[in-house]
Every structure is written in structure tokens, then in C-alpha cells.
Amino acid sequence: MGPVFCGWICPFGILQDLMIRLSNRLHIKRKVLPEKVHRALKPLRYLLFGISILLAVDFIFTLFSFDPRSGFEMFLAGNTVTAIGWGIIAGFLLLGLFYERPFCNTLCIEGAKYGLLSIAKPFAVVRNSESCISCGLCDRACPMHLTVSTADQVRSPQCISCMNCVAACPKDDALSFRIAPYPKRQIQLIATAAILFIVFFVKFGGLNQTADLSSITIDDLSIDTETLSNGGDATGVANGTYIGTGTGFRGTMSVDVTVEDEVITAIQITDMSDDARWLNRAYNTVASSIISEQTANVDTVSGATYSSMGIKEAVSDALVSAGSTVAEVIENDVDTSKRQHSRKSRDHAF
């Protein structure tokens, strides 16, 4: 049925719609971006969506930490939003008094995802050209600035299925939302999209990869015997497996740390909420480094800093709780100014 989430459920989308109603109450005349400007800005959200699934570098985290939709949803969930985050939310709401759904139209990667998936939707807004009186009310009612009055079917990925155009139409049978046959161009687009998705899933493993939680053990690594003889963070810890917790990018994570003869021999994440792509990147490197160097105080992984710190924090927590006489408490205090969430429940910006 298309991006019904965007049109009917999204909290930040609803908030932007409320700004439209407020502007009507205040008699603020809403503006329409020039067509050339709108056409230039429209691809931005698809570009950002592509970046978010293909790249994993630090500046991406910083960029998406300013996502107002995510920040507002985290506020609704009871988490802390930074002053910068509130400033961005307020900025888009202020724009919403003059332009309809400015964030949805240009920068929302969730909307881009739903929009691209909606290419193959069997339902569409269909215009009956014989009943249409070309009044243009449907065009003015569309918050995504689509030209409904001249389309046979509205199948743009920008359409959020809000039905504002149908509600605004003065002719009962001019616009309807129903199952509609695909036009030839749409069939070609669906086929192209299907091929691209197949290539993407084969190459990258899909939009949501599965986290690799297999245990990393000392047997998998080449450990310098001198490192083992010098002792490490497991000094004073009895043989056994100990549970530690730390704070990753999306919230609390738990790890099992196995100690034999005061040597860290295995590390396994047992519970986590971080995105698999970045967690895997951090876990494979950080856990191996901890075992190799026999200390939780190792380097973090660029592009997965938050998850890296969460693992280090959890391992140190396990060892300190187990009675280590050497291990230091590690606290995940990575630049909290870049986060739009509390220490108890941190979340990705997308």
C-alpha cells in the first residue's frame, strides 16, 4: 500500500502535519519551492539512504546523529536529546510552518527506504480523467509536492499514501485509492529494482545483517608467550566464565569472558542491540586484541567507536567483578555531545 508508516504513523511526520495546521491557524501563507529546487533536493534522501547502507565510517555516525526524526522518537521513548538535537528538531518544525513536511521531502532515509520498496505496490491513487475537472486542489493538498492532477496513477516513491489528495478532490469519482494495473514503465522499473536488490543482497548480505556472536578464543590467535607470562587484566581471577555489561551504540550489551589460569581465553557477546554491520566490525577486532594483549584497554575500531567502547567496558566489568587485581574500570564515555540519547539507552540516529 506504499509508505503508510510515513503518512499515518511516523511521530515526526505527525508533528510536521501539526505544524501545517498551526500555520493555518496563524494564517501563515505556505510557500512552495520552485520546481527546479525541489527536483534538485528530492534525490537527497535516497543518496543518504545509499550512504547509510554502503559506508561505515565515523563521519556517517556524526551525520546521522543529527536526524530529527530519530531524535524526536528517542525523546518519546524517554531518552535524552542533546541541545543540538533539539535545535535541529525545532529548525525543521519552524520550516514546517512555511513548507509542508520539509524533512520528509528531502532528508528522511526511512522514507526513502519505504518509498523504494513501494515501487512494486499493487495499490495506487488512480485519477479518472473523465471526471477530473483539473481544479488542482489535489496538487495543493499533497505534502510531498506531487503533481496528481495530470497523472493517471500516482506511483512516485515520494508518495506517502496520506490520501490528502483523495480527500481534497471535490469530485467523488475523480480520485480513488485501489488496486491498479502496472503501466509498462512501472513494470520495467520493478524489474530493474528487483535485479538491484538481488545484487545488493548477494554482495552485502541484505539491509540488516546478522551479528556474528560466535566466541573468539585464544586458540584462534597467535599469542606472544611473553605477553601471557607478564600477566594481564585476568590476574587474580579464578577459572570460570564471567558476565560483564557495557553500553554500546543502541544500548546495553552483555559478554561472557572466560578465564583459565589467569589468562583471558575467550570472549563472546551474548546479548546486544547494536547494528550487526558495526558490531561485527568492532567485535572481531576488539575482542581479538583484548585476548592478544590480555587487557581490555585496547584501541577502538574507526567507524565503530561506540560498539568498540561497549565491548571494552563489558569485558572490564566482567574482570573487575570477578576479582581482578589489575583490571581498570572502563567507562564508555565517547563524546556524549554527539549522542541524542541517554547513557542507559543509546540509539543510532537511523
MOKA-V930552 format. One line per field, one symbol per residue. psi: psi as a letter, one per 40 degrees, with the letter a starting at -180 (. if undefined). burial: 1 if it has 24 or more other ideal C-beta (glycine too) atoms within 12 Angstrom, else 0. A space follows every 10 residues. Layout:
psi = ???
burial = ???
This chain:
psi = eagddddddh dddddddddd dddddefhhi ihiidddddd ddeddddddd ddedigiddd dddeeehddd ddddddeeih hidddddddd dddddeddhh gdddddehdd dddddddede hdiihhhhdd dhefdedddd eheefigdee idihehedhe feeddddehe hdedhihihi ihiddddddd dddddddddd dddeeidgih hheihhidde ihhhddddde iaeehehiha hihiiihade aiiiihhhhh ffhheihhhd hieihddddd dddddddddd ddefiegiii hhefdddddd dddddddddd deehedhihh hgfhgeeeif iiddgiiie.
burial = 1110111001 1111111011 0000000001 0000000100 1101110110 0110010001 1001111111 1111100010 1100100110 0110111011 1111111111 1111111110 1011111000 0100000110 1111111110 1111111111 1111110010 0001111001 0000010001 0000000000 0000001000 1010111100 1010000100 0111101000 1111111111 1111111110 0111111111 0111111111 1111111111 1111111101 1011111111 1111111111 0101011001 0101000111 1000011111
